[in-house]
Amino acid sequence: MNRIELHDDLTDRTRKIRAGDMRAVDGVEEFIANIERENPTLNAYHEVFTENALQRANEIDRRIAAGEDPGVLAGATIAIKDNICTRAGHTTCSSRMLENYRSPFDATVIERIESAGGIVLGKTNLDEFAMGSSSEHCAWGPVLNPVDNTRVPGGSSGGSAVAVTAGLADAALGSDTGGSIRQPAAFCGCVGFKPTYGRISRWGLVAFGSSLDQIGPITRSVRDSALIYSVLAGVDPRDSTSTDIPVEPTEEVIEHGANGLRVGVAREHLTSRNHPGVSAETERMIELLRDAGAQIIPIDLPLTSLGISTYYVIAPAEASSNLARYDGIRYGYRAECTPGESLQEMYARTRSEGFGEEVKRRIMLGTYVLSAGYYDAYYKRALQVRRLIKEEFDRAFQECDVLAGPTSPTPAFRIGEKQDPLSMYLNDVYTVNANIAGICAISVPTGKIEDDGSLLPVGFHLQSQAFDESTLFRAAIAVEKLS
Amino acid sequence: MTGRGLLLGGTLRVMAPQEITISDISRVADLSRLAFDEKTLQGYREDLLHILQHVDALSGVDTKNVEPMARPHDGVNRLDEDEPEPALDRETVLDMAPEVEFPFFAVPKVFQEDGD
């Protein structure tokens, strides 16, 4: 096991740095040493910005010594999923298509992290173009789970989840289109948060499913997640889908605890499709919440069982459109020319050589469901079911404050275990609906369960109504304290 | 149970998906600007059939009078004021391109000898 236990979470570390009790540069050096030791095995990072990070850390230390306050993330080292644009290094999306791509701009989230004193430590590996649930579909090799190296860390933000769990950064950013922050957080044993759609700017996030994607933090504690969210959230004029609904402060509400919280539990989430240990662990946490004063309310969510079907029409459709830009003309990979080759042939060879198998599969699926003759039967129908799923959540949140259940039906599976694409997609059964409906959700690690000789983390999944992050964090802190 | 979209008869009605022929999948590959050999094309055909069998569960939902929802919160694009702002300069843009004949992106011929 490659888990390096750190005594401080990000909140503790930044407090100490801001108070002058420790130096930012010491934190960076510690993580760089951890990366050098563990990353050759785990393959969490594709690039590490050692010089930049040390320079930033020294600057932060100098400012603190001069009596300045660099911000609430002062000295915090953040690993960045490699589908988020940084001017430093490359932005590859773990794809040969963008192997040599250098972004001319920083994503909004990068600007906000650095304005708050945070330090971008490097770029982490993912399933190519964020399409996957295991981080096996990475052009630079699979990412390994630090808890058990024969197992996947989950995906697509596997590198980011591993960086946090294995002590290779204070925190990380991932992106979540159908569960790609929450599921790897569950598989690795850390906290993964997806905000309400529109809360965090997507400017600089390489687009996969534009109506589903959100950036979010992966952290060692819920309070770290809330802190990073407070820095990143807020309207961005450069992202027309970002919301101008005010971000409410979370500090007061989140300490209210479980007493009086109405926790909805859907029977659809505790079925025989789950690993028995996952169901048992979920039920244990629900009972602990009840004992702590929460009101447990059975909720029916029959339409959420159509989430996978709905998602795997909408997401590939949007992906097929978003990935049309990769044509070998303006940036990215271009296939080597053959004499007399037409432009169309060049496009096809470039894209066939530059994209991996899963990406091509989703482009094909998306193109099919959008094509003439099939658009109404698949894409339009999926958008209609999407509205029905959203309305089902709206009714549920009139009866409860949060919905609770397992993040994933199983713990981390073995590398190479899921060869059939559909069996891989079904991993997302509990996470996709939050993206379909645009609501906020978080995975909090609770206990560990035994599976085939390994003791593996399990994630407890909480969902709240759109824009109600305060209630979500309140419930998540309560769960974390009970774990 | 309240709410719209009740499953017809309370159970899922799963229909067999339409057959996807090699001609269909070739057309999809063309539209996607992807090129495959015969064996790979056959593999993607089988994958799509398998996935669409699962997706076909959507056909059992009553969607009469349900407005499609393309984006959460029925969001409306906030438009910018029509005022020019600095953009990327030409050198930065062309620096990212695989092939350049300054100040242009270089591409294979668009029109072939036979007028295609």
Interface residues (C-beta under 8 A of the other chain):
Chain A: Y101 R102 P104 Y197 G198 S211 P237 S240 T241 T243 D244 D300 P302 L303 L306 I308 S309 T310 Y312 V313 S320 A324 D327 G328 I329 R330 Y331 G332 Y333 R334 C337 E341 S342 L343 Q344 E345 M346 Y347 A348 R349 R351 S352 F355 K360 R361 I363 M364 L365 T367 Y368 S371 A377 Y378 K380 R381 A382 L383 Q384 V385 R386 R387 L388 K390 E391 E392 R395 D420 P421 L422 Y425 I436 A437 G438 I439 A466
Chain B: M1 T2 G3 R4 G5 L7 I20 D24 I25 R27 V28 A29 L31 S32 R33 L34 A35 F36 Y44 D47 L48 H50 I51 L52 H54 V55 D56 A57 L58 S59 V61 T63 V66 E67 P68 M69 A70 R71 P72 H73 G75 N77 R78 L79 D80 L88 T92 V93 M96 A97 P98 E99 F105 V107 P108 K109 V110 Q112 D116
